[in-house]
Amino acid sequence: MKLWEYDSRRIHAVHMPQQMSDLEKIGNEGWELVLIKDDLDEDGTATAIFKREKK
C-alpha cells in the first residue's frame, strides 16, 4: 500500500513565468501538484496543494 504526504505552498498565480519556475522547483523535490486554490492575495499568490509518496 502506498502512503502519501501532503504539503501546501504559496505560489505566484498571476505571473506565468514565475509560476512555472516555482512549480518546476517543487516538482524536482518529488511533489505532484494536486490543486491550486482560488484564494489570490494582493501579491498575486495562491495556495497550491501537493502530494508525494512517503519514503
PyMOL Python script that loads the backbone (N, CA, C, O; Angstrom):
from pymol import cmd

cmd.read_pdbstr("""\
ATOM      1  N   MET A   1       0.837  -1.174   0.000  1.00  0.00           N
ATOM      2  CA  MET A   1       0.000   0.000   0.000  1.00  0.00           C
ATOM      3  C   MET A   1       0.888   1.246   0.000  1.00  0.00           C
ATOM      4  O   MET A   1       1.849   1.333   0.765  1.00  0.00           O
ATOM      5  N   LYS A   2       0.559   2.206  -0.863  1.00  0.00           N
ATOM      6  CA  LYS A   2       1.295   3.462  -0.904  1.00  0.00           C
ATOM      7  C   LYS A   2       0.759   4.410   0.160  1.00  0.00           C
ATOM      8  O   LYS A   2      -0.446   4.494   0.395  1.00  0.00           O
ATOM      9  N   LEU A   3       1.680   5.115   0.792  1.00  0.00           N
ATOM     10  CA  LEU A   3       1.321   6.161   1.738  1.00  0.00           C
ATOM     11  C   LEU A   3       1.772   7.495   1.157  1.00  0.00           C
ATOM     12  O   LEU A   3       2.823   7.578   0.522  1.00  0.00           O
ATOM     13  N   TRP A   4       0.981   8.531   1.373  1.00  0.00           N
ATOM     14  CA  TRP A   4       1.257   9.844   0.801  1.00  0.00           C
ATOM     15  C   TRP A   4       1.464  10.879   1.887  1.00  0.00           C
ATOM     16  O   TRP A   4       0.887  10.788   2.970  1.00  0.00           O
ATOM     17  N   GLU A   5       2.291  11.860   1.588  1.00  0.00           N
ATOM     18  CA  GLU A   5       2.393  13.037   2.431  1.00  0.00           C
ATOM     19  C   GLU A   5       1.948  14.228   1.594  1.00  0.00           C
ATOM     20  O   GLU A   5       2.087  14.232   0.370  1.00  0.00           O
ATOM     21  N   TYR A   6       1.418  15.228   2.266  1.00  0.00           N
ATOM     22  CA  TYR A   6       0.850  16.388   1.592  1.00  0.00           C
ATOM     23  C   TYR A   6       1.513  17.659   2.093  1.00  0.00           C
ATOM     24  O   TYR A   6       2.004  17.712   3.220  1.00  0.00           O
ATOM     25  N   ASP A   7       1.523  18.684   1.245  1.00  0.00           N
ATOM     26  CA  ASP A   7       2.105  19.966   1.602  1.00  0.00           C
ATOM     27  C   ASP A   7       1.315  21.063   0.895  1.00  0.00           C
ATOM     28  O   ASP A   7       0.781  20.850  -0.193  1.00  0.00           O
ATOM     29  N   SER A   8       1.244  22.221   1.514  1.00  0.00           N
ATOM     30  CA  SER A   8       0.653  23.378   0.840  1.00  0.00           C
ATOM     31  C   SER A   8       1.711  24.465   0.788  1.00  0.00           C
ATOM     32  O   SER A   8       2.468  24.663   1.739  1.00  0.00           O
ATOM     33  N   ARG A   9       1.752  25.164  -0.333  1.00  0.00           N
ATOM     34  CA  ARG A   9       2.731  26.234  -0.522  1.00  0.00           C
ATOM     35  C   ARG A   9       2.069  27.380  -1.269  1.00  0.00           C
ATOM     36  O   ARG A   9       1.131  27.182  -2.041  1.00  0.00           O
ATOM     37  N   ARG A  10       2.571  28.571  -1.026  1.00  0.00           N
ATOM     38  CA  ARG A  10       2.102  29.738  -1.753  1.00  0.00           C
ATOM     39  C   ARG A  10       2.930  29.865  -3.030  1.00  0.00           C
ATOM     40  O   ARG A  10       4.159  29.832  -2.980  1.00  0.00           O
ATOM     41  N   ILE A  11       2.265  30.008  -4.165  1.00  0.00           N
ATOM     42  CA  ILE A  11       2.967  30.158  -5.440  1.00  0.00           C
ATOM     43  C   ILE A  11       2.405  31.372  -6.165  1.00  0.00           C
ATOM     44  O   ILE A  11       1.275  31.792  -5.917  1.00  0.00           O
ATOM     45  N   HIS A  12       3.208  31.927  -7.061  1.00  0.00           N
ATOM     46  CA  HIS A  12       2.751  33.040  -7.893  1.00  0.00           C
ATOM     47  C   HIS A  12       1.702  32.519  -8.858  1.00  0.00           C
ATOM     48  O   HIS A  12       1.958  31.584  -9.617  1.00  0.00           O
ATOM     49  N   ALA A  13       0.532  33.118  -8.829  1.00  0.00           N
ATOM     50  CA  ALA A  13      -0.557  32.642  -9.676  1.00  0.00           C
ATOM     51  C   ALA A  13      -0.841  33.581 -10.843  1.00  0.00           C
ATOM     52  O   ALA A  13      -1.545  33.202 -11.779  1.00  0.00           O
ATOM     53  N   VAL A  14      -0.310  34.788 -10.804  1.00  0.00           N
ATOM     54  CA  VAL A  14      -0.595  35.771 -11.845  1.00  0.00           C
ATOM     55  C   VAL A  14       0.518  35.809 -12.888  1.00  0.00           C
ATOM     56  O   VAL A  14       0.242  35.908 -14.083  1.00  0.00           O
ATOM     57  N   HIS A  15       1.759  35.730 -12.453  1.00  0.00           N
ATOM     58  CA  HIS A  15       2.908  35.836 -13.350  1.00  0.00           C
ATOM     59  C   HIS A  15       3.321  34.434 -13.810  1.00  0.00           C
ATOM     60  O   HIS A  15       3.995  33.702 -13.086  1.00  0.00           O
ATOM     61  N   MET A  16       2.904  34.080 -15.021  1.00  0.00           N
ATOM     62  CA  MET A  16       3.090  32.721 -15.531  1.00  0.00           C
ATOM     63  C   MET A  16       4.552  32.254 -15.493  1.00  0.00           C
ATOM     64  O   MET A  16       4.804  31.135 -15.047  1.00  0.00           O
ATOM     65  N   PRO A  17       5.533  33.065 -15.942  1.00  0.00           N
ATOM     66  CA  PRO A  17       6.921  32.563 -15.877  1.00  0.00           C
ATOM     67  C   PRO A  17       7.351  32.221 -14.450  1.00  0.00           C
ATOM     68  O   PRO A  17       8.011  31.204 -14.235  1.00  0.00           O
ATOM     69  N   GLN A  18       6.987  33.051 -13.475  1.00  0.00           N
ATOM     70  CA  GLN A  18       7.354  32.781 -12.086  1.00  0.00           C
ATOM     71  C   GLN A  18       6.612  31.544 -11.581  1.00  0.00           C
ATOM     72  O   GLN A  18       7.187  30.724 -10.865  1.00  0.00           O
ATOM     73  N   GLN A  19       5.336  31.409 -11.952  1.00  0.00           N
ATOM     74  CA  GLN A  19       4.546  30.251 -11.529  1.00  0.00           C
ATOM     75  C   GLN A  19       5.177  28.967 -12.057  1.00  0.00           C
ATOM     76  O   GLN A  19       5.306  27.997 -11.310  1.00  0.00           O
ATOM     77  N   MET A  20       5.567  28.943 -13.312  1.00  0.00           N
ATOM     78  CA  MET A  20       6.162  27.734 -13.886  1.00  0.00           C
ATOM     79  C   MET A  20       7.496  27.420 -13.223  1.00  0.00           C
ATOM     80  O   MET A  20       7.818  26.253 -13.000  1.00  0.00           O
ATOM     81  N   SER A  21       8.268  28.444 -12.908  1.00  0.00           N
ATOM     82  CA  SER A  21       9.544  28.231 -12.220  1.00  0.00           C
ATOM     83  C   SER A  21       9.314  27.652 -10.829  1.00  0.00           C
ATOM     84  O   SER A  21      10.010  26.721 -10.421  1.00  0.00           O
ATOM     85  N   ASP A  22       8.332  28.202 -10.093  1.00  0.00           N
ATOM     86  CA  ASP A  22       8.004  27.686  -8.762  1.00  0.00           C
ATOM     87  C   ASP A  22       7.580  26.222  -8.848  1.00  0.00           C
ATOM     88  O   ASP A  22       8.049  25.388  -8.073  1.00  0.00           O
ATOM     89  N   LEU A  23       6.687  25.912  -9.797  1.00  0.00           N
ATOM     90  CA  LEU A  23       6.180  24.539  -9.924  1.00  0.00           C
ATOM     91  C   LEU A  23       7.288  23.567 -10.311  1.00  0.00           C
ATOM     92  O   LEU A  23       7.309  22.433  -9.832  1.00  0.00           O
ATOM     93  N   GLU A  24       8.205  23.996 -11.170  1.00  0.00           N
ATOM     94  CA  GLU A  24       9.308  23.116 -11.570  1.00  0.00           C
ATOM     95  C   GLU A  24      10.213  22.795 -10.382  1.00  0.00           C
ATOM     96  O   GLU A  24      10.633  21.650 -10.212  1.00  0.00           O
ATOM     97  N   LYS A  25      10.514  23.803  -9.560  1.00  0.00           N
ATOM     98  CA  LYS A  25      11.355  23.582  -8.377  1.00  0.00           C
ATOM     99  C   LYS A  25      10.693  22.596  -7.416  1.00  0.00           C
ATOM    100  O   LYS A  25      11.347  21.689  -6.900  1.00  0.00           O
ATOM    101  N   ILE A  26       9.394  22.778  -7.181  1.00  0.00           N
ATOM    102  CA  ILE A  26       8.677  21.903  -6.268  1.00  0.00           C
ATOM    103  C   ILE A  26       8.601  20.484  -6.841  1.00  0.00           C
ATOM    104  O   ILE A  26       8.770  19.510  -6.107  1.00  0.00           O
ATOM    105  N   GLY A  27       8.348  20.367  -8.150  1.00  0.00           N
ATOM    106  CA  GLY A  27       8.308  19.065  -8.809  1.00  0.00           C
ATOM    107  C   GLY A  27       9.637  18.338  -8.717  1.00  0.00           C
ATOM    108  O   GLY A  27       9.670  17.116  -8.575  1.00  0.00           O
ATOM    109  N   ASN A  28      10.742  19.089  -8.797  1.00  0.00           N
ATOM    110  CA  ASN A  28      12.071  18.484  -8.681  1.00  0.00           C
ATOM    111  C   ASN A  28      12.327  17.927  -7.290  1.00  0.00           C
ATOM    112  O   ASN A  28      13.237  17.119  -7.105  1.00  0.00           O
ATOM    113  N   GLU A  29      11.534  18.350  -6.307  1.00  0.00           N
ATOM    114  CA  GLU A  29      11.630  17.809  -4.953  1.00  0.00           C
ATOM    115  C   GLU A  29      10.759  16.560  -4.799  1.00  0.00           C
ATOM    116  O   GLU A  29      10.692  15.975  -3.718  1.00  0.00           O
ATOM    117  N   GLY A  30      10.093  16.155  -5.883  1.00  0.00           N
ATOM    118  CA  GLY A  30       9.279  14.938  -5.845  1.00  0.00           C
ATOM    119  C   GLY A  30       7.806  15.180  -5.601  1.00  0.00           C
ATOM    120  O   GLY A  30       7.039  14.224  -5.485  1.00  0.00           O
ATOM    121  N   TRP A  31       7.387  16.440  -5.519  1.00  0.00           N
ATOM    122  CA  TRP A  31       5.990  16.768  -5.245  1.00  0.00           C
ATOM    123  C   TRP A  31       5.176  16.813  -6.529  1.00  0.00           C
ATOM    124  O   TRP A  31       5.664  17.257  -7.568  1.00  0.00           O
ATOM    125  N   GLU A  32       3.932  16.354  -6.452  1.00  0.00           N
ATOM    126  CA  GLU A  32       2.985  16.394  -7.565  1.00  0.00           C
ATOM    127  C   GLU A  32       1.866  17.377  -7.205  1.00  0.00           C
ATOM    128  O   GLU A  32       1.285  17.298  -6.122  1.00  0.00           O
ATOM    129  N   LEU A  33       1.573  18.300  -8.122  1.00  0.00           N
ATOM    130  CA  LEU A  33       0.513  19.276  -7.895  1.00  0.00           C
ATOM    131  C   LEU A  33      -0.842  18.584  -7.902  1.00  0.00           C
ATOM    132  O   LEU A  33      -1.159  17.832  -8.824  1.00  0.00           O
ATOM    133  N   VAL A  34      -1.641  18.840  -6.869  1.00  0.00           N
ATOM    134  CA  VAL A  34      -2.969  18.244  -6.743  1.00  0.00           C
ATOM    135  C   VAL A  34      -4.052  19.296  -6.993  1.00  0.00           C
ATOM    136  O   VAL A  34      -5.064  19.010  -7.633  1.00  0.00           O
ATOM    137  N   LEU A  35      -3.837  20.514  -6.485  1.00  0.00           N
ATOM    138  CA  LEU A  35      -4.874  21.534  -6.530  1.00  0.00           C
ATOM    139  C   LEU A  35      -4.262  22.918  -6.365  1.00  0.00           C
ATOM    140  O   LEU A  35      -3.323  23.091  -5.588  1.00  0.00           O
ATOM    141  N   ILE A  36      -4.784  23.900  -7.084  1.00  0.00           N
ATOM    142  CA  ILE A  36      -4.475  25.301  -6.817  1.00  0.00           C
ATOM    143  C   ILE A  36      -5.769  25.940  -6.348  1.00  0.00           C
ATOM    144  O   ILE A  36      -6.751  25.992  -7.088  1.00  0.00           O
ATOM    145  N   LYS A  37      -5.763  26.426  -5.113  1.00  0.00           N
ATOM    146  CA  LYS A  37      -6.963  27.029  -4.531  1.00  0.00           C
ATOM    147  C   LYS A  37      -7.198  28.421  -5.117  1.00  0.00           C
ATOM    148  O   LYS A  37      -6.253  29.116  -5.492  1.00  0.00           O
ATOM    149  N   ASP A  38      -8.443  28.810  -5.189  1.00  0.00           N
ATOM    150  CA  ASP A  38      -8.837  30.117  -5.715  1.00  0.00           C
ATOM    151  C   ASP A  38      -8.849  31.132  -4.569  1.00  0.00           C
ATOM    152  O   ASP A  38      -9.907  31.597  -4.146  1.00  0.00           O
ATOM    153  N   ASP A  39      -7.641  31.470  -4.072  1.00  0.00           N
ATOM    154  CA  ASP A  39      -7.529  32.380  -2.931  1.00  0.00           C
ATOM    155  C   ASP A  39      -6.416  33.400  -3.153  1.00  0.00           C
ATOM    156  O   ASP A  39      -5.563  33.590  -2.285  1.00  0.00           O
ATOM    157  N   LEU A  40      -6.424  34.054  -4.307  1.00  0.00           N
ATOM    158  CA  LEU A  40      -5.385  35.024  -4.634  1.00  0.00           C
ATOM    159  C   LEU A  40      -5.319  36.128  -3.588  1.00  0.00           C
ATOM    160  O   LEU A  40      -6.344  36.641  -3.138  1.00  0.00           O
ATOM    161  N   ASP A  41      -4.091  36.485  -3.209  1.00  0.00           N
ATOM    162  CA  ASP A  41      -3.926  37.618  -2.305  1.00  0.00           C
ATOM    163  C   ASP A  41      -3.488  38.842  -3.110  1.00  0.00           C
ATOM    164  O   ASP A  41      -3.407  38.783  -4.337  1.00  0.00           O
ATOM    165  N   GLU A  42      -3.208  39.946  -2.425  1.00  0.00           N
ATOM    166  CA  GLU A  42      -2.847  41.198  -3.112  1.00  0.00           C
ATOM    167  C   GLU A  42      -1.524  41.106  -3.853  1.00  0.00           C
ATOM    168  O   GLU A  42      -1.257  41.930  -4.727  1.00  0.00           O
ATOM    169  N   ASP A  43      -0.685  40.123  -3.527  1.00  0.00           N
ATOM    170  CA  ASP A  43       0.594  39.930  -4.214  1.00  0.00           C
ATOM    171  C   ASP A  43       0.480  38.993  -5.413  1.00  0.00           C
ATOM    172  O   ASP A  43       1.467  38.764  -6.111  1.00  0.00           O
ATOM    173  N   GLY A  44      -0.720  38.445  -5.662  1.00  0.00           N
ATOM    174  CA  GLY A  44      -0.908  37.548  -6.791  1.00  0.00           C
ATOM    175  C   GLY A  44      -0.465  36.124  -6.511  1.00  0.00           C
ATOM    176  O   GLY A  44      -0.150  35.379  -7.439  1.00  0.00           O
ATOM    177  N   THR A  45      -0.438  35.732  -5.233  1.00  0.00           N
ATOM    178  CA  THR A  45      -0.080  34.350  -4.908  1.00  0.00           C
ATOM    179  C   THR A  45      -1.320  33.572  -4.474  1.00  0.00           C
ATOM    180  O   THR A  45      -2.281  34.144  -3.959  1.00  0.00           O
ATOM    181  N   ALA A  46      -1.282  32.279  -4.689  1.00  0.00           N
ATOM    182  CA  ALA A  46      -2.374  31.385  -4.322  1.00  0.00           C
ATOM    183  C   ALA A  46      -1.795  30.183  -3.586  1.00  0.00           C
ATOM    184  O   ALA A  46      -0.591  29.932  -3.634  1.00  0.00           O
ATOM    185  N   THR A  47      -2.655  29.454  -2.916  1.00  0.00           N
ATOM    186  CA  THR A  47      -2.240  28.248  -2.212  1.00  0.00           C
ATOM    187  C   THR A  47      -2.298  27.056  -3.153  1.00  0.00           C
ATOM    188  O   THR A  47      -3.319  26.810  -3.795  1.00  0.00           O
ATOM    189  N   ALA A  48      -1.208  26.327  -3.231  1.00  0.00           N
ATOM    190  CA  ALA A  48      -1.147  25.115  -4.048  1.00  0.00           C
ATOM    191  C   ALA A  48      -0.964  23.926  -3.118  1.00  0.00           C
ATOM    192  O   ALA A  48      -0.190  23.988  -2.163  1.00  0.00           O
ATOM    193  N   ILE A  49      -1.679  22.845  -3.400  1.00  0.00           N
ATOM    194  CA  ILE A  49      -1.601  21.631  -2.605  1.00  0.00           C
ATOM    195  C   ILE A  49      -0.839  20.578  -3.412  1.00  0.00           C
ATOM    196  O   ILE A  49      -1.124  20.358  -4.589  1.00  0.00           O
ATOM    197  N   PHE A  50       0.134  19.930  -2.763  1.00  0.00           N
ATOM    198  CA  PHE A  50       0.984  18.945  -3.406  1.00  0.00           C
ATOM    199  C   PHE A  50       0.945  17.634  -2.625  1.00  0.00           C
ATOM    200  O   PHE A  50       0.603  17.612  -1.443  1.00  0.00           O
ATOM    201  N   LYS A  51       1.304  16.539  -3.306  1.00  0.00           N
ATOM    202  CA  LYS A  51       1.475  15.261  -2.619  1.00  0.00           C
ATOM    203  C   LYS A  51       2.693  14.552  -3.190  1.00  0.00           C
ATOM    204  O   LYS A  51       3.103  14.804  -4.324  1.00  0.00           O
ATOM    205  N   ARG A  52       3.262  13.665  -2.392  1.00  0.00           N
ATOM    206  CA  ARG A  52       4.335  12.781  -2.847  1.00  0.00           C
ATOM    207  C   ARG A  52       4.301  11.527  -1.986  1.00  0.00           C
ATOM    208  O   ARG A  52       3.806  11.540  -0.860  1.00  0.00           O
ATOM    209  N   GLU A  53       4.832  10.460  -2.532  1.00  0.00           N
ATOM    210  CA  GLU A  53       4.845   9.195  -1.812  1.00  0.00           C
ATOM    211  C   GLU A  53       5.789   9.299  -0.620  1.00  0.00           C
ATOM    212  O   GLU A  53       6.897   9.825  -0.732  1.00  0.00           O
ATOM    213  N   LYS A  54       5.328   8.787   0.529  1.00  0.00           N
ATOM    214  CA  LYS A  54       6.178   8.748   1.718  1.00  0.00           C
ATOM    215  C   LYS A  54       7.287   7.727   1.514  1.00  0.00           C
ATOM    216  O   LYS A  54       7.086   6.684   0.892  1.00  0.00           O
ATOM    217  N   LYS A  55       8.443   8.042   2.040  1.00  0.00           N
ATOM    218  CA  LYS A  55       9.582   7.126   1.927  1.00  0.00           C
ATOM    219  C   LYS A  55       9.817   6.427   3.225  1.00  0.00           C
ATOM    220  O   LYS A  55      10.735   5.613   3.331  1.00  0.00           O
TER     221      LYS A  55
END
""", "prot")
cmd.dss("prot")
cmd.show_as("cartoon", "prot")
cmd.util.cbc("prot")
cmd.orient("prot")
